[in-house]
Amino acid sequence: MSLDLSDIEVVHGLEAVRRRPATFIDLESQHLGSYLVEQTLCTALDEAVSGLCQRIAVTLHPDGSVEVVDDGSGLPVTAGATGKTMAEVILTELLACRAQRQNADIAKRFCSGGMAVVNALSEWLRLEIRRDGKLWVQDYQTGIARAPFSPLGSAERTGTSIRFKPDATVLGPHYDGRFDAPDLQQRLSSLAAELPSTQLALYDLR
């Protein structure tokens, strides 16, 4: 039986991640949750190695979500040539990371999949950016933006916050919906040794 073009299904972008997650992430890893957190650290680490961030906090919430907050400059919120902001590109384009400026190896180690993979593999994700005196917010559901990126109010400080809840229905039976706090603590401690001017903290509220 011969094949023709009608027999081939082409899946693009984040839908491909949700349909074939094992292509982008090790679903059998015992530390699957820690890997997702590491990918979320990518932008914060770029700020840290560039001297723009003094504190990174990772918080494990009772609802099974995790939040990464930094006090950096905040992702740029102006639209580029594609009509998307840098934040939207990082969350929706595979392997899109900010260009590293110095000490690049640290950040690159934590951006093997990119934030778009985390977004695609999450039930929901909320991005908050504090920059230029404003609070910018965008919510995603299964990798899809629920509304345009827009300012929600004013902000005195700067920084970026990303909170997400992994989608257990996509990640499969090896993901039990929990994050391994001791494993995360060990990974953050190793990072802190490489970034002595940046404070890294882990809060377990479960």
mmCIF file of the C-alpha atoms, coordinates in Angstrom:
data_MODEL
# 
_entry.id   MODEL 
# 
loop_
_atom_site.group_PDB 
_atom_site.id 
_atom_site.type_symbol 
_atom_site.label_atom_id 
_atom_site.label_alt_id 
_atom_site.label_comp_id 
_atom_site.label_asym_id 
_atom_site.label_entity_id 
_atom_site.label_seq_id 
_atom_site.pdbx_PDB_ins_code 
_atom_site.Cartn_x 
_atom_site.Cartn_y 
_atom_site.Cartn_z 
_atom_site.occupancy 
_atom_site.B_iso_or_equiv 
_atom_site.pdbx_formal_charge 
_atom_site.auth_seq_id 
_atom_site.auth_comp_id 
_atom_site.auth_asym_id 
_atom_site.auth_atom_id 
_atom_site.pdbx_PDB_model_num 
ATOM 1   C CA . MET A 1 1   ? 0.000  0.000  0.000  1.00 0.00 ? 1   MET A CA 1 
ATOM 2   C CA . SER A 1 2   ? 1.550  3.284  -1.100 1.00 0.00 ? 2   SER A CA 1 
ATOM 3   C CA . LEU A 1 3   ? 1.382  6.500  0.884  1.00 0.00 ? 3   LEU A CA 1 
ATOM 4   C CA . ASP A 1 4   ? 0.423  9.933  -0.349 1.00 0.00 ? 4   ASP A CA 1 
ATOM 5   C CA . LEU A 1 5   ? 0.406  13.382 1.261  1.00 0.00 ? 5   LEU A CA 1 
ATOM 6   C CA . SER A 1 6   ? -3.034 12.815 2.763  1.00 0.00 ? 6   SER A CA 1 
ATOM 7   C CA . ASP A 1 7   ? -1.536 10.061 4.938  1.00 0.00 ? 7   ASP A CA 1 
ATOM 8   C CA . ILE A 1 8   ? 0.954  12.422 6.565  1.00 0.00 ? 8   ILE A CA 1 
ATOM 9   C CA . GLU A 1 9   ? -0.102 14.544 9.508  1.00 0.00 ? 9   GLU A CA 1 
ATOM 10  C CA . VAL A 1 10  ? 2.000  17.646 10.085 1.00 0.00 ? 10  VAL A CA 1 
ATOM 11  C CA . VAL A 1 11  ? 1.881  19.052 13.615 1.00 0.00 ? 11  VAL A CA 1 
ATOM 12  C CA . HIS A 1 12  ? 3.541  22.371 14.329 1.00 0.00 ? 12  HIS A CA 1 
ATOM 13  C CA . GLY A 1 13  ? 4.743  24.315 17.359 1.00 0.00 ? 13  GLY A CA 1 
ATOM 14  C CA . LEU A 1 14  ? 3.539  23.609 20.878 1.00 0.00 ? 14  LEU A CA 1 
ATOM 15  C CA . GLU A 1 15  ? 0.862  21.193 19.692 1.00 0.00 ? 15  GLU A CA 1 
ATOM 16  C CA . ALA A 1 16  ? 3.700  18.923 18.605 1.00 0.00 ? 16  ALA A CA 1 
ATOM 17  C CA . VAL A 1 17  ? 5.098  19.014 22.155 1.00 0.00 ? 17  VAL A CA 1 
ATOM 18  C CA . ARG A 1 18  ? 1.749  18.023 23.645 1.00 0.00 ? 18  ARG A CA 1 
ATOM 19  C CA . ARG A 1 19  ? 1.165  15.287 21.078 1.00 0.00 ? 19  ARG A CA 1 
ATOM 20  C CA . ARG A 1 20  ? 4.700  13.836 21.282 1.00 0.00 ? 20  ARG A CA 1 
ATOM 21  C CA . PRO A 1 21  ? 6.151  14.983 24.640 1.00 0.00 ? 21  PRO A CA 1 
ATOM 22  C CA . ALA A 1 22  ? 8.731  12.185 24.755 1.00 0.00 ? 22  ALA A CA 1 
ATOM 23  C CA . THR A 1 23  ? 10.451 13.818 21.769 1.00 0.00 ? 23  THR A CA 1 
ATOM 24  C CA . PHE A 1 24  ? 11.207 16.885 23.878 1.00 0.00 ? 24  PHE A CA 1 
ATOM 25  C CA . ILE A 1 25  ? 11.535 15.608 27.444 1.00 0.00 ? 25  ILE A CA 1 
ATOM 26  C CA . ASP A 1 26  ? 12.531 12.418 29.274 1.00 0.00 ? 26  ASP A CA 1 
ATOM 27  C CA . LEU A 1 27  ? 9.155  11.218 30.537 1.00 0.00 ? 27  LEU A CA 1 
ATOM 28  C CA . GLU A 1 28  ? 10.766 8.373  32.496 1.00 0.00 ? 28  GLU A CA 1 
ATOM 29  C CA . SER A 1 29  ? 13.040 10.612 34.553 1.00 0.00 ? 29  SER A CA 1 
ATOM 30  C CA . GLN A 1 30  ? 12.604 10.417 38.310 1.00 0.00 ? 30  GLN A CA 1 
ATOM 31  C CA . HIS A 1 31  ? 13.201 14.156 38.442 1.00 0.00 ? 31  HIS A CA 1 
ATOM 32  C CA . LEU A 1 32  ? 10.801 15.286 35.736 1.00 0.00 ? 32  LEU A CA 1 
ATOM 33  C CA . GLY A 1 33  ? 9.432  18.090 37.906 1.00 0.00 ? 33  GLY A CA 1 
ATOM 34  C CA . SER A 1 34  ? 12.931 19.406 38.634 1.00 0.00 ? 34  SER A CA 1 
ATOM 35  C CA . TYR A 1 35  ? 13.700 19.488 34.907 1.00 0.00 ? 35  TYR A CA 1 
ATOM 36  C CA . LEU A 1 36  ? 10.633 21.650 34.251 1.00 0.00 ? 36  LEU A CA 1 
ATOM 37  C CA . VAL A 1 37  ? 11.702 24.033 37.007 1.00 0.00 ? 37  VAL A CA 1 
ATOM 38  C CA . GLU A 1 38  ? 15.210 24.266 35.536 1.00 0.00 ? 38  GLU A CA 1 
ATOM 39  C CA . GLN A 1 39  ? 13.762 25.259 32.166 1.00 0.00 ? 39  GLN A CA 1 
ATOM 40  C CA . THR A 1 40  ? 11.730 27.964 33.909 1.00 0.00 ? 40  THR A CA 1 
ATOM 41  C CA . LEU A 1 41  ? 14.935 29.301 35.485 1.00 0.00 ? 41  LEU A CA 1 
ATOM 42  C CA . CYS A 1 42  ? 16.422 30.046 32.062 1.00 0.00 ? 42  CYS A CA 1 
ATOM 43  C CA . THR A 1 43  ? 15.396 33.697 31.854 1.00 0.00 ? 43  THR A CA 1 
ATOM 44  C CA . ALA A 1 44  ? 16.155 34.430 35.513 1.00 0.00 ? 44  ALA A CA 1 
ATOM 45  C CA . LEU A 1 45  ? 19.634 32.942 35.156 1.00 0.00 ? 45  LEU A CA 1 
ATOM 46  C CA . ASP A 1 46  ? 20.303 35.091 32.127 1.00 0.00 ? 46  ASP A CA 1 
ATOM 47  C CA . GLU A 1 47  ? 19.477 38.136 34.240 1.00 0.00 ? 47  GLU A CA 1 
ATOM 48  C CA . ALA A 1 48  ? 21.691 36.857 37.058 1.00 0.00 ? 48  ALA A CA 1 
ATOM 49  C CA . VAL A 1 49  ? 24.778 36.178 34.952 1.00 0.00 ? 49  VAL A CA 1 
ATOM 50  C CA . SER A 1 50  ? 24.359 39.630 33.407 1.00 0.00 ? 50  SER A CA 1 
ATOM 51  C CA . GLY A 1 51  ? 24.369 41.292 36.838 1.00 0.00 ? 51  GLY A CA 1 
ATOM 52  C CA . LEU A 1 52  ? 20.741 42.410 36.549 1.00 0.00 ? 52  LEU A CA 1 
ATOM 53  C CA . CYS A 1 53  ? 19.248 40.083 39.159 1.00 0.00 ? 53  CYS A CA 1 
ATOM 54  C CA . GLN A 1 54  ? 20.158 39.700 42.831 1.00 0.00 ? 54  GLN A CA 1 
ATOM 55  C CA . ARG A 1 55  ? 17.461 37.251 43.922 1.00 0.00 ? 55  ARG A CA 1 
ATOM 56  C CA . ILE A 1 56  ? 15.670 34.228 42.458 1.00 0.00 ? 56  ILE A CA 1 
ATOM 57  C CA . ALA A 1 57  ? 12.935 32.485 44.438 1.00 0.00 ? 57  ALA A CA 1 
ATOM 58  C CA . VAL A 1 58  ? 11.307 29.144 43.621 1.00 0.00 ? 58  VAL A CA 1 
ATOM 59  C CA . THR A 1 59  ? 8.035  28.411 45.426 1.00 0.00 ? 59  THR A CA 1 
ATOM 60  C CA . LEU A 1 60  ? 6.187  25.072 45.511 1.00 0.00 ? 60  LEU A CA 1 
ATOM 61  C CA . HIS A 1 61  ? 2.452  25.675 45.996 1.00 0.00 ? 61  HIS A CA 1 
ATOM 62  C CA . PRO A 1 62  ? -0.165 23.342 47.529 1.00 0.00 ? 62  PRO A CA 1 
ATOM 63  C CA . ASP A 1 63  ? -2.132 23.172 44.249 1.00 0.00 ? 63  ASP A CA 1 
ATOM 64  C CA . GLY A 1 64  ? 0.755  21.416 42.475 1.00 0.00 ? 64  GLY A CA 1 
ATOM 65  C CA . SER A 1 65  ? 2.045  24.530 40.735 1.00 0.00 ? 65  SER A CA 1 
ATOM 66  C CA . VAL A 1 66  ? 5.499  26.056 40.988 1.00 0.00 ? 66  VAL A CA 1 
ATOM 67  C CA . GLU A 1 67  ? 6.513  29.696 40.743 1.00 0.00 ? 67  GLU A CA 1 
ATOM 68  C CA . VAL A 1 68  ? 9.849  31.224 39.755 1.00 0.00 ? 68  VAL A CA 1 
ATOM 69  C CA . VAL A 1 69  ? 10.314 34.901 40.618 1.00 0.00 ? 69  VAL A CA 1 
ATOM 70  C CA . ASP A 1 70  ? 13.317 37.115 39.932 1.00 0.00 ? 70  ASP A CA 1 
ATOM 71  C CA . ASP A 1 71  ? 14.051 40.748 40.661 1.00 0.00 ? 71  ASP A CA 1 
ATOM 72  C CA . GLY A 1 72  ? 15.730 41.405 37.319 1.00 0.00 ? 72  GLY A CA 1 
ATOM 73  C CA . SER A 1 73  ? 14.884 44.056 34.765 1.00 0.00 ? 73  SER A CA 1 
ATOM 74  C CA . GLY A 1 74  ? 11.775 42.222 33.539 1.00 0.00 ? 74  GLY A CA 1 
ATOM 75  C CA . LEU A 1 75  ? 11.370 40.832 30.056 1.00 0.00 ? 75  LEU A CA 1 
ATOM 76  C CA . PRO A 1 76  ? 10.893 43.517 27.368 1.00 0.00 ? 76  PRO A CA 1 
ATOM 77  C CA . VAL A 1 77  ? 7.207  44.133 26.652 1.00 0.00 ? 77  VAL A CA 1 
ATOM 78  C CA . THR A 1 78  ? 7.470  45.993 23.354 1.00 0.00 ? 78  THR A CA 1 
ATOM 79  C CA . ALA A 1 79  ? 6.543  44.046 20.230 1.00 0.00 ? 79  ALA A CA 1 
ATOM 80  C CA . GLY A 1 80  ? 9.264  43.062 17.755 1.00 0.00 ? 80  GLY A CA 1 
ATOM 81  C CA . ALA A 1 81  ? 9.141  42.581 13.997 1.00 0.00 ? 81  ALA A CA 1 
ATOM 82  C CA . THR A 1 82  ? 6.860  39.536 14.352 1.00 0.00 ? 82  THR A CA 1 
ATOM 83  C CA . GLY A 1 83  ? 4.318  41.501 16.358 1.00 0.00 ? 83  GLY A CA 1 
ATOM 84  C CA . LYS A 1 84  ? 5.091  39.461 19.479 1.00 0.00 ? 84  LYS A CA 1 
ATOM 85  C CA . THR A 1 85  ? 6.907  40.612 22.590 1.00 0.00 ? 85  THR A CA 1 
ATOM 86  C CA . MET A 1 86  ? 10.083 38.833 23.697 1.00 0.00 ? 86  MET A CA 1 
ATOM 87  C CA . ALA A 1 87  ? 8.054  37.243 26.493 1.00 0.00 ? 87  ALA A CA 1 
ATOM 88  C CA . GLU A 1 88  ? 5.544  35.757 24.053 1.00 0.00 ? 88  GLU A CA 1 
ATOM 89  C CA . VAL A 1 89  ? 8.316  34.461 21.783 1.00 0.00 ? 89  VAL A CA 1 
ATOM 90  C CA . ILE A 1 90  ? 10.060 32.726 24.696 1.00 0.00 ? 90  ILE A CA 1 
ATOM 91  C CA . LEU A 1 91  ? 6.800  31.089 25.772 1.00 0.00 ? 91  LEU A CA 1 
ATOM 92  C CA . THR A 1 92  ? 5.563  30.025 22.352 1.00 0.00 ? 92  THR A CA 1 
ATOM 93  C CA . GLU A 1 93  ? 8.598  29.406 20.124 1.00 0.00 ? 93  GLU A CA 1 
ATOM 94  C CA . LEU A 1 94  ? 10.576 26.197 20.681 1.00 0.00 ? 94  LEU A CA 1 
ATOM 95  C CA . LEU A 1 95  ? 14.183 26.649 21.854 1.00 0.00 ? 95  LEU A CA 1 
ATOM 96  C CA . ALA A 1 96  ? 13.768 30.415 22.080 1.00 0.00 ? 96  ALA A CA 1 
ATOM 97  C CA . CYS A 1 97  ? 15.961 31.833 24.863 1.00 0.00 ? 97  CYS A CA 1 
ATOM 98  C CA . ARG A 1 98  ? 17.407 35.247 25.485 1.00 0.00 ? 98  ARG A CA 1 
ATOM 99  C CA . ALA A 1 99  ? 20.855 35.787 24.021 1.00 0.00 ? 99  ALA A CA 1 
ATOM 100 C CA . GLN A 1 100 ? 23.346 35.239 26.814 1.00 0.00 ? 100 GLN A CA 1 
ATOM 101 C CA . ARG A 1 101 ? 25.702 38.130 27.409 1.00 0.00 ? 101 ARG A CA 1 
ATOM 102 C CA . GLN A 1 102 ? 28.332 36.697 29.715 1.00 0.00 ? 102 GLN A CA 1 
ATOM 103 C CA . ASN A 1 103 ? 29.080 33.509 31.620 1.00 0.00 ? 103 ASN A CA 1 
ATOM 104 C CA . ALA A 1 104 ? 26.713 31.916 29.109 1.00 0.00 ? 104 ALA A CA 1 
ATOM 105 C CA . ASP A 1 105 ? 27.381 28.285 30.043 1.00 0.00 ? 105 ASP A CA 1 
ATOM 106 C CA . ILE A 1 106 ? 25.394 28.530 33.284 1.00 0.00 ? 106 ILE A CA 1 
ATOM 107 C CA . ALA A 1 107 ? 22.174 29.681 31.617 1.00 0.00 ? 107 ALA A CA 1 
ATOM 108 C CA . LYS A 1 108 ? 22.545 27.447 28.570 1.00 0.00 ? 108 LYS A CA 1 
ATOM 109 C CA . ARG A 1 109 ? 22.681 24.339 30.757 1.00 0.00 ? 109 ARG A CA 1 
ATOM 110 C CA . PHE A 1 110 ? 19.170 25.183 31.912 1.00 0.00 ? 110 PHE A CA 1 
ATOM 111 C CA . CYS A 1 111 ? 17.683 25.946 28.526 1.00 0.00 ? 111 CYS A CA 1 
ATOM 112 C CA . SER A 1 112 ? 17.913 22.647 26.668 1.00 0.00 ? 112 SER A CA 1 
ATOM 113 C CA . GLY A 1 113 ? 14.188 22.618 25.939 1.00 0.00 ? 113 GLY A CA 1 
ATOM 114 C CA . GLY A 1 114 ? 13.184 26.165 26.651 1.00 0.00 ? 114 GLY A CA 1 
ATOM 115 C CA . MET A 1 115 ? 10.234 27.828 28.333 1.00 0.00 ? 115 MET A CA 1 
ATOM 116 C CA . ALA A 1 116 ? 7.956  26.979 25.402 1.00 0.00 ? 116 ALA A CA 1 
ATOM 117 C CA . VAL A 1 117 ? 8.233  23.284 26.289 1.00 0.00 ? 117 VAL A CA 1 
ATOM 118 C CA . VAL A 1 118 ? 7.212  24.034 29.886 1.00 0.00 ? 118 VAL A CA 1 
ATOM 119 C CA . ASN A 1 119 ? 4.295  26.129 28.636 1.00 0.00 ? 119 ASN A CA 1 
ATOM 120 C CA . ALA A 1 120 ? 3.130  23.388 26.273 1.00 0.00 ? 120 ALA A CA 1 
ATOM 121 C CA . LEU A 1 121 ? 3.291  20.733 29.003 1.00 0.00 ? 121 LEU A CA 1 
ATOM 122 C CA . SER A 1 122 ? 1.356  22.794 31.567 1.00 0.00 ? 122 SER A CA 1 
ATOM 123 C CA . GLU A 1 123 ? -2.339 22.858 32.413 1.00 0.00 ? 123 GLU A CA 1 
ATOM 124 C CA . TRP A 1 124 ? -1.924 26.586 32.856 1.00 0.00 ? 124 TRP A CA 1 
ATOM 125 C CA . LEU A 1 125 ? 0.798  29.178 33.108 1.00 0.00 ? 125 LEU A CA 1 
ATOM 126 C CA . ARG A 1 126 ? 0.747  32.779 34.283 1.00 0.00 ? 126 ARG A CA 1 
ATOM 127 C CA . LEU A 1 127 ? 3.419  35.271 33.289 1.00 0.00 ? 127 LEU A CA 1 
ATOM 128 C CA . GLU A 1 128 ? 3.824  38.526 35.217 1.00 0.00 ? 128 GLU A CA 1 
ATOM 129 C CA . ILE A 1 129 ? 6.352  41.175 34.245 1.00 0.00 ? 129 ILE A CA 1 
ATOM 130 C CA . ARG A 1 130 ? 7.121  44.293 36.244 1.00 0.00 ? 130 ARG A CA 1 
ATOM 131 C CA . ARG A 1 131 ? 8.840  46.846 34.073 1.00 0.00 ? 131 ARG A CA 1 
ATOM 132 C CA . ASP A 1 132 ? 8.693  50.571 33.317 1.00 0.00 ? 132 ASP A CA 1 
ATOM 133 C CA . GLY A 1 133 ? 6.364  51.156 36.257 1.00 0.00 ? 133 GLY A CA 1 
ATOM 134 C CA . LYS A 1 134 ? 3.705  48.733 35.011 1.00 0.00 ? 134 LYS A CA 1 
ATOM 135 C CA . LEU A 1 135 ? 2.560  45.201 35.764 1.00 0.00 ? 135 LEU A CA 1 
ATOM 136 C CA . TRP A 1 136 ? 2.095  43.155 32.593 1.00 0.00 ? 136 TRP A CA 1 
ATOM 137 C CA . VAL A 1 137 ? 0.197  39.856 32.733 1.00 0.00 ? 137 VAL A CA 1 
ATOM 138 C CA . GLN A 1 138 ? -0.584 37.045 30.322 1.00 0.00 ? 138 GLN A CA 1 
ATOM 139 C CA . ASP A 1 139 ? -2.313 33.738 31.050 1.00 0.00 ? 139 ASP A CA 1 
ATOM 140 C CA . TYR A 1 140 ? -1.855 30.547 29.048 1.00 0.00 ? 140 TYR A CA 1 
ATOM 141 C CA . GLN A 1 141 ? -3.811 27.302 29.010 1.00 0.00 ? 141 GLN A CA 1 
ATOM 142 C CA . THR A 1 142 ? -2.191 24.175 27.510 1.00 0.00 ? 142 THR A CA 1 
ATOM 143 C CA . GLY A 1 143 ? 0.312  26.491 25.811 1.00 0.00 ? 143 GLY A CA 1 
ATOM 144 C CA . ILE A 1 144 ? -2.264 28.809 24.243 1.00 0.00 ? 144 ILE A CA 1 
ATOM 145 C CA . ALA A 1 145 ? -2.610 32.455 25.285 1.00 0.00 ? 145 ALA A CA 1 
ATOM 146 C CA . ARG A 1 146 ? -6.044 33.149 26.747 1.00 0.00 ? 146 ARG A CA 1 
ATOM 147 C CA . ALA A 1 147 ? -5.835 36.883 26.068 1.00 0.00 ? 147 ALA A CA 1 
ATOM 148 C CA . PRO A 1 148 ? -3.430 39.411 24.546 1.00 0.00 ? 148 PRO A CA 1 
ATOM 149 C CA . PHE A 1 149 ? -0.439 40.500 26.594 1.00 0.00 ? 149 PHE A CA 1 
ATOM 150 C CA . SER A 1 150 ? -1.525 43.658 28.395 1.00 0.00 ? 150 SER A CA 1 
ATOM 151 C CA . PRO A 1 151 ? -0.803 45.924 31.402 1.00 0.00 ? 151 PRO A CA 1 
ATOM 152 C CA . LEU A 1 152 ? -2.877 45.141 34.480 1.00 0.00 ? 152 LEU A CA 1 
ATOM 153 C CA . GLY A 1 153 ? -1.737 47.880 36.835 1.00 0.00 ? 153 GLY A CA 1 
ATOM 154 C CA . SER A 1 154 ? 1.251  49.721 38.219 1.00 0.00 ? 154 SER A CA 1 
ATOM 155 C CA . ALA A 1 155 ? 4.431  48.243 39.708 1.00 0.00 ? 155 ALA A CA 1 
ATOM 156 C CA . GLU A 1 156 ? 7.114  49.845 41.855 1.00 0.00 ? 156 GLU A CA 1 
ATOM 157 C CA . ARG A 1 157 ? 9.761  47.173 41.397 1.00 0.00 ? 157 ARG A CA 1 
ATOM 158 C CA . THR A 1 158 ? 10.989 45.211 38.377 1.00 0.00 ? 158 THR A CA 1 
ATOM 159 C CA . GLY A 1 159 ? 11.240 41.520 37.645 1.00 0.00 ? 159 GLY A CA 1 
ATOM 160 C CA . THR A 1 160 ? 9.574  38.487 36.107 1.00 0.00 ? 160 THR A CA 1 
ATOM 161 C CA . SER A 1 161 ? 7.301  35.872 37.670 1.00 0.00 ? 161 SER A CA 1 
ATOM 162 C CA . ILE A 1 162 ? 6.338  32.601 35.993 1.00 0.00 ? 162 ILE A CA 1 
ATOM 163 C CA . ARG A 1 163 ? 3.909  30.237 37.694 1.00 0.00 ? 163 ARG A CA 1 
ATOM 164 C CA . PHE A 1 164 ? 2.757  27.009 36.073 1.00 0.00 ? 164 PHE A CA 1 
ATOM 165 C CA . LYS A 1 165 ? 1.091  23.697 36.833 1.00 0.00 ? 165 LYS A CA 1 
ATOM 166 C CA . PRO A 1 166 ? 2.387  20.678 34.877 1.00 0.00 ? 166 PRO A CA 1 
ATOM 167 C CA . ASP A 1 167 ? -0.252 18.738 32.950 1.00 0.00 ? 167 ASP A CA 1 
ATOM 168 C CA . ALA A 1 168 ? -0.174 15.204 34.368 1.00 0.00 ? 168 ALA A CA 1 
ATOM 169 C CA . THR A 1 169 ? -2.443 13.957 31.569 1.00 0.00 ? 169 THR A CA 1 
ATOM 170 C CA . VAL A 1 170 ? 0.301  14.746 29.041 1.00 0.00 ? 170 VAL A CA 1 
ATOM 171 C CA . LEU A 1 171 ? 3.362  13.877 31.136 1.00 0.00 ? 171 LEU A CA 1 
ATOM 172 C CA . GLY A 1 172 ? 2.130  10.352 31.741 1.00 0.00 ? 172 GLY A CA 1 
ATOM 173 C CA . PRO A 1 173 ? 2.297  7.834  34.608 1.00 0.00 ? 173 PRO A CA 1 
ATOM 174 C CA . HIS A 1 174 ? 5.877  8.634  35.657 1.00 0.00 ? 174 HIS A CA 1 
ATOM 175 C CA . TYR A 1 175 ? 4.842  12.123 36.805 1.00 0.00 ? 175 TYR A CA 1 
ATOM 176 C CA . ASP A 1 176 ? 2.965  11.949 40.102 1.00 0.00 ? 176 ASP A CA 1 
ATOM 177 C CA . GLY A 1 177 ? 2.084  15.634 40.288 1.00 0.00 ? 177 GLY A CA 1 
ATOM 178 C CA . ARG A 1 178 ? 4.698  16.437 42.911 1.00 0.00 ? 178 ARG A CA 1 
ATOM 179 C CA . PHE A 1 179 ? 8.023  18.227 42.964 1.00 0.00 ? 179 PHE A CA 1 
ATOM 180 C CA . ASP A 1 180 ? 11.034 16.728 44.731 1.00 0.00 ? 180 ASP A CA 1 
ATOM 181 C CA . ALA A 1 181 ? 12.013 19.510 47.158 1.00 0.00 ? 181 ALA A CA 1 
ATOM 182 C CA . PRO A 1 182 ? 15.347 17.934 48.298 1.00 0.00 ? 182 PRO A CA 1 
ATOM 183 C CA . ASP A 1 183 ? 16.401 17.451 44.675 1.00 0.00 ? 183 ASP A CA 1 
ATOM 184 C CA . LEU A 1 184 ? 15.477 21.033 43.810 1.00 0.00 ? 184 LEU A CA 1 
ATOM 185 C CA . GLN A 1 185 ? 17.316 22.323 46.877 1.00 0.00 ? 185 GLN A CA 1 
ATOM 186 C CA . GLN A 1 186 ? 20.469 20.487 45.835 1.00 0.00 ? 186 GLN A CA 1 
ATOM 187 C CA . ARG A 1 187 ? 20.269 21.885 42.297 1.00 0.00 ? 187 ARG A CA 1 
ATOM 188 C CA . LEU A 1 188 ? 19.716 25.436 43.527 1.00 0.00 ? 188 LEU A CA 1 
ATOM 189 C CA . SER A 1 189 ? 22.603 25.088 45.979 1.00 0.00 ? 189 SER A CA 1 
ATOM 190 C CA . SER A 1 190 ? 24.901 24.106 43.116 1.00 0.00 ? 190 SER A CA 1 
ATOM 191 C CA . LEU A 1 191 ? 23.744 27.131 41.158 1.00 0.00 ? 191 LEU A CA 1 
ATOM 192 C CA . ALA A 1 192 ? 24.284 29.430 44.143 1.00 0.00 ? 192 ALA A CA 1 
ATOM 193 C CA . ALA A 1 193 ? 27.929 28.342 44.263 1.00 0.00 ? 193 ALA A CA 1 
ATOM 194 C CA . GLU A 1 194 ? 28.336 29.492 40.650 1.00 0.00 ? 194 GLU A CA 1 
ATOM 195 C CA . LEU A 1 195 ? 26.427 32.737 41.181 1.00 0.00 ? 195 LEU A CA 1 
ATOM 196 C CA . PRO A 1 196 ? 27.778 34.151 44.455 1.00 0.00 ? 196 PRO A CA 1 
ATOM 197 C CA . SER A 1 197 ? 26.235 37.580 43.850 1.00 0.00 ? 197 SER A CA 1 
ATOM 198 C CA . THR A 1 198 ? 22.730 36.139 43.440 1.00 0.00 ? 198 THR A CA 1 
ATOM 199 C CA . GLN A 1 199 ? 20.592 34.780 46.271 1.00 0.00 ? 199 GLN A CA 1 
ATOM 200 C CA . LEU A 1 200 ? 18.599 31.655 45.404 1.00 0.00 ? 200 LEU A CA 1 
ATOM 201 C CA . ALA A 1 201 ? 15.785 30.480 47.659 1.00 0.00 ? 201 ALA A CA 1 
ATOM 202 C CA . LEU A 1 202 ? 13.348 27.567 47.710 1.00 0.00 ? 202 LEU A CA 1 
ATOM 203 C CA . TYR A 1 203 ? 10.015 27.793 49.539 1.00 0.00 ? 203 TYR A CA 1 
ATOM 204 C CA . ASP A 1 204 ? 7.883  24.685 50.013 1.00 0.00 ? 204 ASP A CA 1 
ATOM 205 C CA . LEU A 1 205 ? 4.335  25.755 50.963 1.00 0.00 ? 205 LEU A CA 1 
ATOM 206 C CA . ARG A 1 206 ? 2.753  22.344 50.525 1.00 0.00 ? 206 ARG A CA 1 
# 
